[in-house]
């Protein structure tokens, strides 16, 4: 805003001739785009480095000075990831998907009615309680859950992981959906109520279908958060339900020198997230601030 | 029909208590229960979430408080033993790793969040105009904060490598002295802060951009008529009006930075020589490496109160800023 008004004010003040002014604007434009590029490079470089290293041989990945462009690309790192029997990458992927999908589904099941309730009946206390879950350190849930799940012999099972990831997914879903439900036109719900539909019928048949876009967005975000979760999975999994982040973390331990292999694993975990993000761009900041901000 | 509907409506809003309903043939308790549910949707809708909250939040908090006054090494043979305040006294007065981890937590948070805020707001001010590729940049800026932290941390670990890492290569090209990064006790926290800054500066930028787009235009008109310089417009107009937005962004970042776990655990696991052991990492070590579950629980209570305290403090600041 300030920059726009400033640049609009300047041409009126100066008395240069038309072509020279145009040249000045062009230079300014070029400088601006250079600045944008300088800002973007560090953010993009880390992704570039991850992807480029994942296609390097062991020798190329460990060469110094580092090879930025010229090397013979190889798919060896990816092939090794999927063919190493001691490190079943596909199983870990499946575990990550089951746990993320399960905790997202349960998050919707438990979270949607609560979000609706907070939006309709102004239950700010409940909203605050769910926000507390967002503020509390994850480890303060983890120690008690670990003790209880150990006693119940539920360590390294899907139910215990899905339940623990619910602590991550449910608050995101609730906080995003409160906003969506608040923006829903009341008239349609009221019309349904006049026609004799119960409150719960109205919620199920009118409000939920109308907020489909919001539900999809919050589900995708919840899925990403569960997919990315490291701490809960690190403690609660061992061999059977190990998720991708834990697997890759362990993987680093015994191949700490092979940058190519590490990069390939990192790229494979990140890729689905990047693809999913493209669908929910507008809601991410909102989801990350737990609904504290709209924008 | 019409009156019946109206009664339904008002009961739904909670005006009529179930007892005040018109008397007819006595319904069964079950159907009365169902009628009650139908009339109090505000009580019914939250039930599933409240059950989850009780199980996953309230129970852990209560259980942590209980464990924090026990001594227990997670052994089936030795049950937890009540020792009163001894855990608390121990970590507050005798544990040589505790207080350093607290200061490191604050140091890391302060370093990361301060730089993120300055950079994030500055970048937002630069991006705050219409230009080709703005939408694309917004998308790109989402990537660092949603990319799997473990994966990102692994890539950064290779970048920080003192011998082969690309960061030292760049420093060499610029004729700057190279740094041992995560192997150097003085540099390990700044190095981790760099990762956090890389991940979360876009967050501040995007929130600030949203805030900028919702600023009123009248003050700018007035400033233009008064002939105010761009610098004055920025410092006397834009930044003060942005303050509530920035405070909210800082609030969320500070709460999360205090709890940073993934990148530290992956890149250093608290090293070099404990010099990146923050409170979260130290608690984690106590709980899941040494299995001092009682002791870890007492530190958890402290950690929890610290995060809550900072949150409340920042909320106060936020209210004052608005």
Boltz contact constraints between the chains, C-beta under 6 A:
constraints:
  - contact:
      token1: [A, 1]
      token2: [B, 220]
      max_distance: 6.0
  - contact:
      token1: [A, 2]
      token2: [B, 233]
      max_distance: 6.0
  - contact:
      token1: [A, 2]
      token2: [B, 234]
      max_distance: 6.0
  - contact:
      token1: [A, 2]
      token2: [B, 238]
      max_distance: 6.0
  - contact:
      token1: [A, 3]
      token2: [B, 129]
      max_distance: 6.0
  - contact:
      token1: [A, 4]
      token2: [B, 129]
      max_distance: 6.0
  - contact:
      token1: [A, 5]
      token2: [B, 220]
      max_distance: 6.0
  - contact:
      token1: [A, 5]
      token2: [B, 224]
      max_distance: 6.0
  - contact:
      token1: [A, 6]
      token2: [B, 230]
      max_distance: 6.0
  - contact:
      token1: [A, 39]
      token2: [B, 123]
      max_distance: 6.0
  - contact:
      token1: [A, 43]
      token2: [B, 144]
      max_distance: 6.0
  - contact:
      token1: [A, 46]
      token2: [B, 155]
      max_distance: 6.0
  - contact:
      token1: [A, 50]
      token2: [B, 155]
      max_distance: 6.0
  - contact:
      token1: [A, 62]
      token2: [B, 164]
      max_distance: 6.0
  - contact:
      token1: [A, 64]
      token2: [B, 164]
      max_distance: 6.0
  - contact:
      token1: [A, 65]
      token2: [B, 169]
      max_distance: 6.0
  - contact:
      token1: [A, 66]
      token2: [B, 166]
      max_distance: 6.0
  - contact:
      token1: [A, 66]
      token2: [B, 169]
      max_distance: 6.0
  - contact:
      token1: [A, 110]
      token2: [B, 48]
      max_distance: 6.0
  - contact:
      token1: [A, 110]
      token2: [B, 49]
      max_distance: 6.0
  - contact:
      token1: [A, 110]
      token2: [B, 52]
      max_distance: 6.0
  - contact:
      token1: [A, 111]
      token2: [B, 49]
      max_distance: 6.0
  - contact:
      token1: [A, 113]
      token2: [B, 45]
      max_distance: 6.0
  - contact:
      token1: [A, 114]
      token2: [B, 46]
      max_distance: 6.0
  - contact:
      token1: [A, 114]
      token2: [B, 49]
      max_distance: 6.0
  - contact:
      token1: [A, 116]
      token2: [B, 45]
      max_distance: 6.0
  - contact:
      token1: [A, 117]
      token2: [B, 42]
      max_distance: 6.0
  - contact:
      token1: [A, 117]
      token2: [B, 45]
      max_distance: 6.0
  - contact:
      token1: [A, 117]
      token2: [B, 46]
      max_distance: 6.0
  - contact:
      token1: [A, 121]
      token2: [B, 42]
      max_distance: 6.0
  - contact:
      token1: [A, 126]
      token2: [B, 46]
      max_distance: 6.0
  - contact:
      token1: [A, 129]
      token2: [B, 53]
      max_distance: 6.0
  - contact:
      token1: [A, 133]
      token2: [B, 57]
      max_distance: 6.0
  - contact:
      token1: [A, 135]
      token2: [B, 255]
      max_distance: 6.0
  - contact:
      token1: [A, 135]
      token2: [B, 311]
      max_distance: 6.0
  - contact:
      token1: [A, 137]
      token2: [B, 259]
      max_distance: 6.0
  - contact:
      token1: [A, 137]
      token2: [B, 303]
      max_distance: 6.0
  - contact:
      token1: [A, 137]
      token2: [B, 307]
      max_distance: 6.0
  - contact:
      token1: [A, 139]
      token2: [B, 283]
      max_distance: 6.0
  - contact:
      token1: [A, 139]
      token2: [B, 284]
      max_distance: 6.0
  - contact:
      token1: [A, 140]
      token2: [B, 300]
      max_distance: 6.0
  - contact:
      token1: [A, 140]
      token2: [B, 304]
      max_distance: 6.0
  - contact:
      token1: [A, 141]
      token2: [B, 60]
      max_distance: 6.0
  - contact:
      token1: [A, 143]
      token2: [B, 287]
      max_distance: 6.0
  - contact:
      token1: [A, 143]
      token2: [B, 296]
      max_distance: 6.0
  - contact:
      token1: [A, 143]
      token2: [B, 297]
      max_distance: 6.0
  - contact:
      token1: [A, 144]
      token2: [B, 60]
      max_distance: 6.0
  - contact:
      token1: [A, 144]
      token2: [B, 63]
      max_distance: 6.0
  - contact:
      token1: [A, 144]
      token2: [B, 64]
      max_distance: 6.0
  - contact:
      token1: [A, 167]
      token2: [B, 56]
      max_distance: 6.0
  - contact:
      token1: [A, 198]
      token2: [B, 38]
      max_distance: 6.0
  - contact:
      token1: [A, 199]
      token2: [B, 41]
      max_distance: 6.0
  - contact:
      token1: [A, 224]
      token2: [B, 146]
      max_distance: 6.0
  - contact:
      token1: [A, 228]
      token2: [B, 148]
      max_distance: 6.0
  - contact:
      token1: [A, 230]
      token2: [B, 150]
      max_distance: 6.0
  - contact:
      token1: [A, 230]
      token2: [B, 262]
      max_distance: 6.0
  - contact:
      token1: [A, 231]
      token2: [B, 261]
      max_distance: 6.0
  - contact:
      token1: [A, 235]
      token2: [B, 288]
      max_distance: 6.0
  - contact:
      token1: [A, 245]
      token2: [B, 150]
      max_distance: 6.0
  - contact:
      token1: [A, 248]
      token2: [B, 150]
      max_distance: 6.0
  - contact:
      token1: [A, 249]
      token2: [B, 150]
      max_distance: 6.0
  - contact:
      token1: [A, 249]
      token2: [B, 266]
      max_distance: 6.0
  - contact:
      token1: [A, 259]
      token2: [B, 158]
      max_distance: 6.0
  - contact:
      token1: [A, 262]
      token2: [B, 154]
      max_distance: 6.0
  - contact:
      token1: [A, 266]
      token2: [B, 151]
      max_distance: 6.0
  - contact:
      token1: [A, 266]
      token2: [B, 154]
      max_distance: 6.0
  - contact:
      token1: [A, 266]
      token2: [B, 155]
      max_distance: 6.0
  - contact:
      token1: [A, 269]
      token2: [B, 148]
      max_distance: 6.0
  - contact:
      token1: [A, 269]
      token2: [B, 151]
      max_distance: 6.0
  - contact:
      token1: [A, 270]
      token2: [B, 147]
      max_distance: 6.0
  - contact:
      token1: [A, 270]
      token2: [B, 148]
      max_distance: 6.0
  - contact:
      token1: [A, 270]
      token2: [B, 151]
      max_distance: 6.0
  - contact:
      token1: [A, 273]
      token2: [B, 146]
      max_distance: 6.0
  - contact:
      token1: [A, 273]
      token2: [B, 147]
      max_distance: 6.0
  - contact:
      token1: [A, 273]
      token2: [B, 148]
      max_distance: 6.0
  - contact:
      token1: [A, 277]
      token2: [B, 142]
      max_distance: 6.0
  - contact:
      token1: [A, 277]
      token2: [B, 146]
      max_distance: 6.0
  - contact:
      token1: [A, 281]
      token2: [B, 139]
      max_distance: 6.0
  - contact:
      token1: [A, 284]
      token2: [B, 142]
      max_distance: 6.0
  - contact:
      token1: [A, 285]
      token2: [B, 206]
      max_distance: 6.0
  - contact:
      token1: [A, 289]
      token2: [B, 252]
      max_distance: 6.0
  - contact:
      token1: [A, 293]
      token2: [B, 248]
      max_distance: 6.0
  - contact:
      token1: [A, 295]
      token2: [B, 210]
      max_distance: 6.0
